[in-house]
């Protein structure tokens, strides 16, 4: 049974500020796993989800979603509306925020490096080399709704891509979080509705991005196996990696610990090439790499991705199973 709770913009157990505990954690084959539940808590700036062991009350972080730019951060972009940290079942962080090499990068985020409107242009990615970044912010504009079922938490966020006080594009993000025994799974559906006709020029990178930590050796894997392709160039989209159902990035940290995340592309998304830059540590299914994308005022662009966050070596069999399930699901356009 699904129910929705909205309590003054803060999701709480019985609206008492205690967080919201639901969802038995199971294995990917449906068998019961250790007894844990998911717990969500939020304030005006931050939404966080944890897995909690019922017997001990020990909590392991799954993710945080920042509705506003965090204070006391080196983040160069002015936008909020991103996930960091994103964690494995053992609680290890896989993402990075405001790294020294690209301080505008921010965990798991969606933004375009160049947008051309009828009157206004923008770079919401945060680079600023080919479109303006001043006054360009992605902001949370409405209280979110949390829906609960037996195995997952789904949170829906309403955001606005703003140039000053003008909304260039509206965003509705539905984020469904599950904690399997083998991996944490995050399903994201972005519904972007432009207020005017907008061009997204061709770029090698842009759009949905998972920025990963850089303190370990990284190996990329696709359904065809370990990836061994020439280096990428951010100015040459023709060098991006070919379209695949999914790519995984697994890092070996100091001491030999392995952590990773796979991004699964939904077949209903526009065609993409992948800007998986090993020197930066990112996964980026780029819908503007094959060519310019045109958005029509009032007509939504829907983008759907599944993230599989894991400990240990890349779990190919599990990713294939979850990718097949995700890609077979129809979505409302």
C-alpha positions in Angstrom: 0.0 0.0 0.0 1.3 3.4 -1.0 0.8 6.5 1.1 2.0 10.1 0.9 3.2 12.3 3.7 3.8 16.0 3.6 4.3 17.7 6.9 5.1 21.3 6.7 7.9 20.6 4.2 9.7 18.3 6.7 9.1 14.5 6.4 8.9 12.9 9.8 7.6 9.8 11.5 4.1 10.9 12.7 5.3 14.5 12.0 7.4 14.5 15.2 10.9 15.1 13.8 12.0 11.6 14.2 12.5 10.6 10.6 10.5 8.1 8.6 11.3 4.4 8.8 9.9 2.0 6.2 10.8 -0.7 3.7 12.3 -4.0 4.6 15.6 -4.5 2.7 15.6 -7.6 0.5 17.9 -9.4 -1.8 17.7 -8.8 -5.6 15.9 -12.1 -6.0 13.2 -11.1 -3.5 14.5 -13.1 -0.6 14.5 -11.5 2.9 17.8 -10.1 3.9 19.0 -8.8 7.3 16.3 -6.9 9.1 16.8 -3.2 8.2 14.5 -0.4 7.3 14.9 2.8 5.4 14.6 6.1 7.2 14.2 9.6 5.7 14.5 12.9 7.4 14.7 16.4 6.1 14.9 20.1 6.8 14.6 23.2 4.7 18.0 22.5 3.0 18.7 18.8 3.1 17.0 15.4 2.6 18.8 12.3 3.8 18.0 8.6 3.7 19.6 5.9 5.8 19.3 2.2 6.3 18.7 1.2 9.9 19.3 -2.2 11.5 16.2 -2.9 13.6 18.1 -4.9 16.3 20.9 -2.4 17.0 19.5 0.9 15.5 22.8 1.3 13.7 22.3 3.5 10.7 24.2 3.4 7.4 23.9 6.4 5.0 22.5 5.9 1.6 22.3 9.4 0.2 21.7 13.1 0.8 19.9 15.5 -1.5 20.7 19.2 -1.2 17.8 21.4 -1.9 20.1 24.4 -1.6 23.8 25.0 -2.1 25.5 23.8 1.1 27.0 26.4 3.3 30.8 26.3 4.0 31.6 24.5 0.7 34.0 25.3 -2.1 31.2 24.6 -4.6 31.6 27.2 -7.5 28.2 26.7 -8.9 25.3 28.5 -7.2 22.8 25.7 -7.7 21.4 23.2 -5.2 19.3 20.2 -6.2 21.9 17.5 -6.3 22.8 14.3 -4.5 25.9 13.9 -2.3 27.1 11.8 -0.7 25.9 8.7 -2.6 26.9 5.6 -0.6 27.4 1.9 -0.9 25.6 -0.7 1.3 28.6 -0.6 3.6 28.3 3.2 3.9 31.3 4.2 1.7 30.9 7.4 -0.3 31.3 7.1 -4.1 30.7 10.7 -5.1 32.6 13.9 -4.8 31.6 17.5 -4.2 33.5 20.6 -5.4 36.7 18.8 -6.3 39.8 20.9 -6.9 40.0 20.1 -10.6 36.3 21.1 -11.3 34.9 22.9 -8.3 31.5 23.3 -10.0 31.0 19.5 -10.1 28.5 18.3 -7.5 27.8 14.6 -6.8 24.9 13.4 -8.9 23.4 16.3 -10.8 21.6 17.3 -14.0 22.6 20.5 -15.8 23.5 21.7 -19.3 26.7 23.6 -20.1 25.0 25.7 -22.9 21.4 26.7 -23.2 20.1 29.1 -25.8 16.7 30.6 -25.4 14.8 33.2 -27.3 16.0 36.0 -25.0 18.1 34.3 -22.3 21.1 32.1 -22.4 22.5 30.0 -19.6 25.1 27.6 -18.3 23.7 25.7 -15.4 26.6 23.2 -15.4 28.8 25.9 -13.9 31.7 26.2 -16.3 30.9 29.6 -17.8 33.2 29.4 -20.9 30.5 29.5 -23.5 27.3 30.7 -21.8 26.8 32.9 -18.7 26.7 31.5 -15.2 26.0 34.7 -13.3 22.5 34.6 -11.8 21.9 31.1 -13.2 20.7 28.8 -10.5 18.7 25.6 -10.1 16.6 26.1 -7.0 14.0 24.0 -5.1 10.7 25.9 -5.3 8.1 23.7 -3.6 7.7 21.3 -0.7 8.4 17.7 -1.7 6.2 14.7 -1.4 7.4 11.4 0.0 5.6 8.2 -1.1 6.2 4.9 0.7 5.8 1.3 -0.4 7.0 -2.0 1.0 10.5 -1.7 -0.4 11.3 1.9 -1.4 11.0 5.6 -0.6 10.1 7.9 -3.5 10.6 11.6 -3.1 9.4 14.1 -5.6 11.1 17.5 -5.9 9.9 20.6 -7.8 12.8 22.7 -9.0 13.3 25.8 -11.2 16.1 26.6 -13.5 16.3 30.4 -13.1 18.0 33.3 -14.7 17.7 36.0 -12.1 14.0 36.0 -11.2 13.0 34.4 -14.6 12.2 30.7 -14.8 13.8 29.3 -18.0 12.8 25.7 -17.3 10.8 23.8 -14.7 12.0 20.5 -13.3 10.1 17.7 -11.5 12.4 15.0 -10.1 11.1 11.7 -8.8 13.8 9.8 -6.9 13.0 6.2 -5.8 15.5 4.7 -3.3 15.8 1.0 -2.6 18.4 -0.8 -0.5 19.0 -4.3 -1.7 21.3 -6.7 0.1 23.8 -6.4 -2.8 23.5 -2.8 -3.8 21.7 0.5 -3.2 19.5 1.4 -6.2 18.4 4.9 -7.0 15.9 5.5 -9.9 15.7 9.1 -11.2 13.1 10.6 -13.5 13.7 14.2 -14.5 10.8 15.9 -16.2 12.0 19.2 -17.7 9.5 21.7 -19.0 10.8 24.8 -20.8 9.0 28.1 -20.6 10.2 29.0 -24.0 11.9 27.3 -27.0 15.4 26.4 -26.0 18.4 25.0 -28.0 20.9 22.7 -26.4 24.0 22.9 -28.6 26.2 19.9 -29.3 28.8 19.2 -26.6 31.0 16.3 -25.6 29.7 16.6 -22.0 26.6 17.9 -20.4 23.3 16.7 -18.9 23.2 14.0 -16.3 26.4 13.4 -14.5 27.8 11.3 -11.6 31.0 12.8 -10.4 33.1 10.2 -8.5 35.8 10.5 -5.9 39.3 10.5 -7.2 41.4 8.8 -4.5 41.5 5.4 -6.1 42.3 3.7 -9.4 39.2 3.6 -11.6 38.0 0.8 -14.0 35.1 1.2 -16.3 32.9 -1.7 -17.4 30.1 -2.0 -20.0 28.0 -5.0 -20.9 30.8 -6.0 -23.3 33.4 -6.1 -20.4 36.2 -3.9 -19.3 36.4 -0.7 -21.4 39.7 0.2 -23.1 39.0 3.2 -25.3 41.2 6.2 -26.3 41.2 9.3 -24.0 38.3 11.7 -24.3 38.4 15.4 -25.3 35.7 17.8 -23.8 35.7 19.7 -27.1 35.3 16.7 -29.4 32.0 14.8 -28.9 32.9 12.4 -31.7 35.4 10.9 -29.2 32.8 10.0 -26.6 32.1 6.4 -25.9 29.4 4.5 -27.8 25.9 4.1 -26.5 25.4 1.2 -24.1 22.6 0.1 -21.8 24.9 0.8 -18.9 28.4 1.7 -17.8 29.9 1.0 -14.4 32.8 2.8 -12.7 34.6 0.8 -9.9 37.4 2.3 -7.8 40.0 0.5 -5.7 40.7 2.6 -2.7 43.7 2.6 -0.4 43.9 -0.7 1.4 42.2 -2.5 -1.5 38.6 -1.7 -0.7 36.5 -1.5 -3.9 33.4 0.6 -4.4 31.5 1.5 -7.5 28.4 2.7 -9.3 26.7 1.8 -12.5 24.4 4.2 -14.5 21.7 2.5 -16.6 20.3 4.5 -19.5 16.5 4.2 -20.3 15.8 3.5 -23.9 13.1 6.2 -24.0 15.7 8.8 -23.3 17.1 10.7 -26.4 20.1 9.0 -28.0 23.4 9.7 -26.2 27.1 9.1 -26.2 29.0 8.7 -23.0 31.6 11.1 -21.7 33.1 8.8 -19.1 36.3 10.7 -18.4 38.7 8.5 -16.5 41.1 11.4 -15.7 38.2 13.2 -13.9 36.2 10.2 -12.7 32.7 10.7 -14.0 29.9 8.9 -15.7 28.0 11.2 -18.2 25.4 9.8 -20.6 25.4 12.9 -22.8 22.3 13.5 -24.9 23.8 16.5 -26.7 26.9 14.6 -27.8 25.2 13.1 -31.0 24.0 16.6 -31.9 22.0 19.6 -30.9 18.8 19.0 -29.0 15.8 21.4 -29.3 13.2 21.9 -26.5 9.8 23.2 -27.3 8.0 25.5 -24.9 5.6 23.6 -22.7 6.7 20.2 -24.0 8.5 18.1 -21.3 11.8 16.4 -21.9 11.9 13.3 -19.7 15.2 11.7 -18.7 15.3 8.5 -16.7 18.4 6.8 -15.1 19.0 4.0 -12.7 22.1 4.0 -10.4 23.4 0.8 -8.9 25.8 1.6 -6.0 27.9 -1.3 -4.8 30.8 -2.6 -2.7 33.4 -4.9 -4.2 34.1 -5.7 -7.8 31.6 -4.8 -10.5 28.6 -7.1 -10.0 27.9 -7.7 -13.7 25.1 -10.2 -13.2 23.2 -8.0 -10.8 23.6 -4.9 -13.0 22.4 -6.8 -16.0 19.3 -8.0 -14.1 18.5 -4.5 -12.8 19.2 -2.9 -16.2 16.9 -5.3 -17.9 14.1 -4.6 -15.4 14.6 -0.9 -15.6 14.8 -0.7 -19.4 11.7 -2.8 -19.9 9.6 -0.5 -17.7 7.4 1.9 -19.7 7.2 5.4 -18.4 4.6 8.2 -18.8 5.7 10.8 -21.4 
